[in-house]
Amino acid sequence: MPHTIKSFLELIEQGIYVDGTLMLAKSHIILVGPVDYHDDENNERLENRLVNYSYSDGILMLNEYTSEYPHLKGTIGFTSSQAGPVFYINTVDNIANHEELKDPCFGRFITGFDLIERIAHMPKTEADGIFELPIYVVKAEVVHMEV
């Protein structure tokens, strides 16, 4: 999964998600991206930041889906079917949903998933699952760990 992971790490290094939001929550995922449904000025800043993003439509150049990395609860996937660059956090076992969509799953939570579960229950608009109040990405960084 080198392209998927490299793309995600580049997005983090470029600061694409900082000041973006946890955009919406459905019964099975939380979608995260450089979008702010609550602040037009911030949304314009986020869009301007994407000008230097290397994939103009936000979709991965290669879809590296593999059943070897299933969409289990607490894993992270890229959406391959919608413009982005958005990623999502699986809040339930999503294998059945993603076998059909073929979205690449490339990471998982080691700690802190309890916070994601609490966020998933924050108030949302009924029609589309957008959080009623913005939940901002304050910081996103690559942490290098020695194994």
C-alpha atoms as an extended CHARMM CRD file, in Angstrom:
* protein
*
       147  EXT
         1         1  MET       CA              0.0000000000        0.0000000000        0.0000000000  PROA      1               0.0000000000
         2         2  PRO       CA              2.8590000000        2.3930000000       -0.6400000000  PROA      2               0.0000000000
         3         3  HSD       CA              0.9240000000        4.9780000000       -2.7060000000  PROA      3               0.0000000000
         4         4  THR       CA             -1.9520000000        5.2670000000       -0.2110000000  PROA      4               0.0000000000
         5         5  ILE       CA              0.3130000000        5.6220000000        2.8110000000  PROA      5               0.0000000000
         6         6  LYS       CA              2.7370000000        7.9730000000        1.0510000000  PROA      6               0.0000000000
         7         7  SER       CA             -0.2040000000       10.1480000000       -0.0550000000  PROA      7               0.0000000000
         8         8  PHE       CA             -1.6030000000       10.3380000000        3.4670000000  PROA      8               0.0000000000
         9         9  LEU       CA              1.7830000000       11.1690000000        4.9930000000  PROA      9               0.0000000000
        10        10  GLU       CA              2.3480000000       13.8980000000        2.3850000000  PROA      10              0.0000000000
        11        11  LEU       CA             -1.0480000000       15.4130000000        3.1950000000  PROA      11              0.0000000000
        12        12  ILE       CA             -0.1840000000       15.4570000000        6.8900000000  PROA      12              0.0000000000
        13        13  GLU       CA              3.2660000000       16.9690000000        6.2080000000  PROA      13              0.0000000000
        14        14  GLN       CA              1.6760000000       19.6610000000        3.9810000000  PROA      14              0.0000000000
        15        15  GLY       CA             -0.7620000000       20.5860000000        6.7670000000  PROA      15              0.0000000000
        16        16  ILE       CA             -3.7780000000       19.9200000000        4.5380000000  PROA      16              0.0000000000
        17        17  TYR       CA             -6.0220000000       18.8320000000        7.4300000000  PROA      17              0.0000000000
        18        18  VAL       CA             -5.0730000000       21.5070000000        9.9940000000  PROA      18              0.0000000000
        19        19  ASP       CA             -8.1070000000       23.7770000000       10.5800000000  PROA      19              0.0000000000
        20        20  GLY       CA            -10.2270000000       21.2700000000        8.6700000000  PROA      20              0.0000000000
        21        21  THR       CA            -12.9460000000       19.3890000000       10.4720000000  PROA      21              0.0000000000
        22        22  LEU       CA            -14.3910000000       16.0890000000       11.3770000000  PROA      22              0.0000000000
        23        23  MET       CA            -16.9730000000       16.7410000000        8.7060000000  PROA      23              0.0000000000
        24        24  LEU       CA            -19.7750000000       14.3270000000        9.4470000000  PROA      24              0.0000000000
        25        25  ALA       CA            -20.6460000000       11.0990000000       11.1730000000  PROA      25              0.0000000000
        26        26  LYS       CA            -22.7550000000        8.3040000000        9.8170000000  PROA      26              0.0000000000
        27        27  SER       CA            -23.6460000000        5.1380000000       11.6890000000  PROA      27              0.0000000000
        28        28  HSD       CA            -20.4130000000        3.5010000000       10.5020000000  PROA      28              0.0000000000
        29        29  ILE       CA            -17.8070000000        6.2380000000        9.8780000000  PROA      29              0.0000000000
        30        30  ILE       CA            -16.5390000000        9.6950000000       10.7710000000  PROA      30              0.0000000000
        31        31  LEU       CA            -15.3990000000       11.5950000000        7.6810000000  PROA      31              0.0000000000
        32        32  VAL       CA            -12.4150000000       13.9550000000        8.0980000000  PROA      32              0.0000000000
        33        33  GLY       CA            -11.1900000000       16.4930000000        5.6020000000  PROA      33              0.0000000000
        34        34  PRO       CA             -9.9820000000       19.9770000000        4.7210000000  PROA      34              0.0000000000
        35        35  VAL       CA            -13.5280000000       21.3200000000        4.7870000000  PROA      35              0.0000000000
        36        36  ASP       CA            -15.3690000000       23.6140000000        7.1930000000  PROA      36              0.0000000000
        37        37  TYR       CA            -19.1480000000       23.5860000000        6.7840000000  PROA      37              0.0000000000
        38        38  HSD       CA            -19.4760000000       26.1900000000        9.5540000000  PROA      38              0.0000000000
        39        39  ASP       CA            -17.0890000000       28.9800000000        8.4960000000  PROA      39              0.0000000000
        40        40  ASP       CA            -16.9420000000       30.2040000000        4.8850000000  PROA      40              0.0000000000
        41        41  GLU       CA            -13.7240000000       32.1830000000        5.4070000000  PROA      41              0.0000000000
        42        42  ASN       CA            -11.9270000000       29.1800000000        6.8770000000  PROA      42              0.0000000000
        43        43  ASN       CA            -13.2890000000       26.9920000000        4.0940000000  PROA      43              0.0000000000
        44        44  GLU       CA            -11.8500000000       29.3860000000        1.4940000000  PROA      44              0.0000000000
        45        45  ARG       CA             -8.4350000000       29.2540000000        3.2360000000  PROA      45              0.0000000000
        46        46  LEU       CA             -8.5930000000       25.4610000000        3.2230000000  PROA      46              0.0000000000
        47        47  GLU       CA             -9.4700000000       25.3920000000       -0.4900000000  PROA      47              0.0000000000
        48        48  ASN       CA             -6.5540000000       27.7380000000       -1.2760000000  PROA      48              0.0000000000
        49        49  ARG       CA             -4.2110000000       25.3720000000        0.5600000000  PROA      49              0.0000000000
        50        50  LEU       CA             -5.2610000000       22.5630000000       -1.7910000000  PROA      50              0.0000000000
        51        51  VAL       CA             -3.9080000000       24.4440000000       -4.8210000000  PROA      51              0.0000000000
        52        52  ASN       CA             -0.5050000000       22.8480000000       -4.2060000000  PROA      52              0.0000000000
        53        53  TYR       CA             -2.0080000000       19.4290000000       -3.5870000000  PROA      53              0.0000000000
        54        54  SER       CA             -0.5560000000       17.0570000000       -6.1560000000  PROA      54              0.0000000000
        55        55  TYR       CA             -3.8070000000       15.2900000000       -7.1660000000  PROA      55              0.0000000000
        56        56  SER       CA             -6.1670000000       17.8760000000       -8.5890000000  PROA      56              0.0000000000
        57        57  ASP       CA             -9.4270000000       16.0570000000       -7.8820000000  PROA      57              0.0000000000
        58        58  GLY       CA             -8.3630000000       14.6730000000       -4.5190000000  PROA      58              0.0000000000
        59        59  ILE       CA             -8.8890000000       11.0500000000       -5.4630000000  PROA      59              0.0000000000
        60        60  LEU       CA             -5.9920000000        8.6260000000       -5.0990000000  PROA      60              0.0000000000
        61        61  MET       CA             -4.1430000000        7.9690000000       -8.3330000000  PROA      61              0.0000000000
        62        62  LEU       CA             -4.0610000000        4.2470000000       -7.5210000000  PROA      62              0.0000000000
        63        63  ASN       CA             -6.6770000000        2.3770000000       -5.5500000000  PROA      63              0.0000000000
        64        64  GLU       CA             -4.6740000000       -0.0430000000       -3.4460000000  PROA      64              0.0000000000
        65        65  TYR       CA             -7.5880000000       -1.8270000000       -1.8030000000  PROA      65              0.0000000000
        66        66  THR       CA             -6.7160000000       -5.2710000000       -0.5200000000  PROA      66              0.0000000000
        67        67  SER       CA             -8.7060000000       -7.6700000000        1.6330000000  PROA      67              0.0000000000
        68        68  GLU       CA             -5.4990000000       -8.2130000000        3.6300000000  PROA      68              0.0000000000
        69        69  TYR       CA             -6.2100000000       -4.8850000000        5.3790000000  PROA      69              0.0000000000
        70        70  PRO       CA             -9.9090000000       -5.0690000000        6.2660000000  PROA      70              0.0000000000
        71        71  HSD       CA            -12.0460000000       -2.1620000000        7.4290000000  PROA      71              0.0000000000
        72        72  LEU       CA            -12.3970000000       -3.1600000000       11.0630000000  PROA      72              0.0000000000
        73        73  LYS       CA            -13.5740000000       -0.9170000000       13.8890000000  PROA      73              0.0000000000
        74        74  GLY       CA            -10.8330000000        1.6120000000       14.6550000000  PROA      74              0.0000000000
        75        75  THR       CA             -9.1950000000        1.5320000000       11.2390000000  PROA      75              0.0000000000
        76        76  ILE       CA             -8.6440000000        4.4050000000        8.8110000000  PROA      76              0.0000000000
        77        77  GLY       CA             -9.4480000000        4.4400000000        5.1090000000  PROA      77              0.0000000000
        78        78  PHE       CA             -9.3080000000        6.7880000000        2.1500000000  PROA      78              0.0000000000
        79        79  THR       CA            -12.3960000000        7.3000000000        0.0930000000  PROA      79              0.0000000000
        80        80  SER       CA            -11.7220000000        6.3020000000       -3.4850000000  PROA      80              0.0000000000
        81        81  SER       CA            -15.1580000000        7.2070000000       -4.8040000000  PROA      81              0.0000000000
        82        82  GLN       CA            -15.4640000000       10.8820000000       -3.8710000000  PROA      82              0.0000000000
        83        83  ALA       CA            -13.3780000000       13.9960000000       -4.3130000000  PROA      83              0.0000000000
        84        84  GLY       CA            -11.2120000000       14.7850000000       -1.3530000000  PROA      84              0.0000000000
        85        85  PRO       CA             -8.6850000000       14.5190000000        0.0340000000  PROA      85              0.0000000000
        86        86  VAL       CA            -10.8940000000       13.0860000000        2.7520000000  PROA      86              0.0000000000
        87        87  PHE       CA            -10.3150000000       10.0500000000        4.9010000000  PROA      87              0.0000000000
        88        88  TYR       CA            -12.5700000000        8.2850000000        7.3230000000  PROA      88              0.0000000000
        89        89  ILE       CA            -12.4390000000        6.4540000000       10.5960000000  PROA      89              0.0000000000
        90        90  ASN       CA            -14.3780000000        3.1980000000       10.7810000000  PROA      90              0.0000000000
        91        91  THR       CA            -16.4680000000        3.3090000000       13.9510000000  PROA      91              0.0000000000
        92        92  VAL       CA            -17.7890000000       -0.2320000000       13.4360000000  PROA      92              0.0000000000
        93        93  ASP       CA            -16.6830000000       -3.3390000000       11.5590000000  PROA      93              0.0000000000
        94        94  ASN       CA            -17.1040000000       -2.1280000000        7.9650000000  PROA      94              0.0000000000
        95        95  ILE       CA            -15.7930000000       -5.0750000000        5.9850000000  PROA      95              0.0000000000
        96        96  ALA       CA            -19.0940000000       -5.7400000000        4.1990000000  PROA      96              0.0000000000
        97        97  ASN       CA            -19.4980000000       -2.0860000000        3.1350000000  PROA      97              0.0000000000
        98        98  HSD       CA            -15.9670000000       -1.7350000000        1.8240000000  PROA      98              0.0000000000
        99        99  GLU       CA            -15.5640000000       -5.0170000000       -0.0170000000  PROA      99              0.0000000000
       100       100  GLU       CA            -17.9260000000       -3.4900000000       -2.5380000000  PROA      100             0.0000000000
       101       101  LEU       CA            -16.5030000000        0.0770000000       -2.5190000000  PROA      101             0.0000000000
       102       102  LYS       CA            -12.8670000000       -1.0670000000       -2.6210000000  PROA      102             0.0000000000
       103       103  ASP       CA            -11.6190000000        1.8400000000       -0.4850000000  PROA      103             0.0000000000
       104       104  PRO       CA             -8.0450000000        1.2820000000        0.7300000000  PROA      104             0.0000000000
       105       105  CYS       CA             -7.6960000000        0.7960000000        4.4840000000  PROA      105             0.0000000000
       106       106  PHE       CA             -4.2490000000        1.8910000000        5.6120000000  PROA      106             0.0000000000
       107       107  GLY       CA             -4.0830000000        2.4920000000        9.3560000000  PROA      107             0.0000000000
       108       108  ARG       CA             -5.5680000000        1.8060000000       12.7570000000  PROA      108             0.0000000000
       109       109  PHE       CA             -5.8540000000        3.4430000000       16.1410000000  PROA      109             0.0000000000
       110       110  ILE       CA             -3.4600000000        2.1680000000       18.7850000000  PROA      110             0.0000000000
       111       111  THR       CA             -4.8540000000        4.4210000000       21.5400000000  PROA      111             0.0000000000
       112       112  GLY       CA             -7.4600000000        7.1540000000       21.8040000000  PROA      112             0.0000000000
       113       113  PHE       CA            -10.3140000000        5.4400000000       20.0130000000  PROA      113             0.0000000000
       114       114  ASP       CA            -12.5560000000        6.0840000000       23.0330000000  PROA      114             0.0000000000
       115       115  LEU       CA            -12.4080000000        9.7890000000       22.1150000000  PROA      115             0.0000000000
       116       116  ILE       CA            -13.4980000000        8.9970000000       18.5430000000  PROA      116             0.0000000000
       117       117  GLU       CA            -16.4590000000        7.0250000000       19.9070000000  PROA      117             0.0000000000
       118       118  ARG       CA            -17.4860000000       10.0070000000       22.0560000000  PROA      118             0.0000000000
       119       119  ILE       CA            -17.1530000000       12.3630000000       19.0740000000  PROA      119             0.0000000000
       120       120  ALA       CA            -19.3460000000       10.0440000000       16.9840000000  PROA      120             0.0000000000
       121       121  HSD       CA            -22.1910000000       10.7390000000       19.4190000000  PROA      121             0.0000000000
       122       122  MET       CA            -21.9500000000       14.5440000000       19.2300000000  PROA      122             0.0000000000
       123       123  PRO       CA            -25.1430000000       16.2560000000       17.9610000000  PROA      123             0.0000000000
       124       124  LYS       CA            -25.5620000000       16.2060000000       14.1910000000  PROA      124             0.0000000000
       125       125  THR       CA            -28.0360000000       17.5710000000       11.6830000000  PROA      125             0.0000000000
       126       126  GLU       CA            -30.5450000000       14.8640000000       10.9620000000  PROA      126             0.0000000000
       127       127  ALA       CA            -30.5470000000       14.9860000000        7.1680000000  PROA      127             0.0000000000
       128       128  ASP       CA            -26.8640000000       14.5660000000        6.4160000000  PROA      128             0.0000000000
       129       129  GLY       CA            -24.9550000000       13.7240000000        9.6030000000  PROA      129             0.0000000000
       130       130  ILE       CA            -22.9700000000       16.9950000000        9.6330000000  PROA      130             0.0000000000
       131       131  PHE       CA            -21.9240000000       17.8980000000       13.1530000000  PROA      131             0.0000000000
       132       132  GLU       CA            -24.0360000000       20.7560000000       14.5190000000  PROA      132             0.0000000000
       133       133  LEU       CA            -20.9080000000       22.4710000000       15.8530000000  PROA      133             0.0000000000
       134       134  PRO       CA            -17.5250000000       22.2940000000       14.1400000000  PROA      134             0.0000000000
       135       135  ILE       CA            -14.9770000000       19.8240000000       15.4760000000  PROA      135             0.0000000000
       136       136  TYR       CA            -11.6480000000       21.1580000000       14.2510000000  PROA      136             0.0000000000
       137       137  VAL       CA             -8.3970000000       19.3970000000       13.4720000000  PROA      137             0.0000000000
       138       138  VAL       CA             -6.0000000000       21.5130000000       15.5340000000  PROA      138             0.0000000000
       139       139  LYS       CA             -2.8390000000       19.5950000000       14.7960000000  PROA      139             0.0000000000
       140       140  ALA       CA             -1.8570000000       16.7320000000       12.5330000000  PROA      140             0.0000000000
       141       141  GLU       CA              1.6970000000       15.4900000000       12.3960000000  PROA      141             0.0000000000
       142       142  VAL       CA              3.7100000000       12.4410000000       11.5200000000  PROA      142             0.0000000000
       143       143  VAL       CA              5.2250000000       10.9200000000       14.6430000000  PROA      143             0.0000000000
       144       144  HSD       CA              8.2800000000        8.8530000000       13.8750000000  PROA      144             0.0000000000
       145       145  MET       CA              8.5590000000        5.8620000000       16.1520000000  PROA      145             0.0000000000
       146       146  GLU       CA             11.3210000000        3.3410000000       16.3940000000  PROA      146             0.0000000000
       147       147  VAL       CA             10.0880000000       -0.2270000000       16.4390000000  PROA      147             0.0000000000
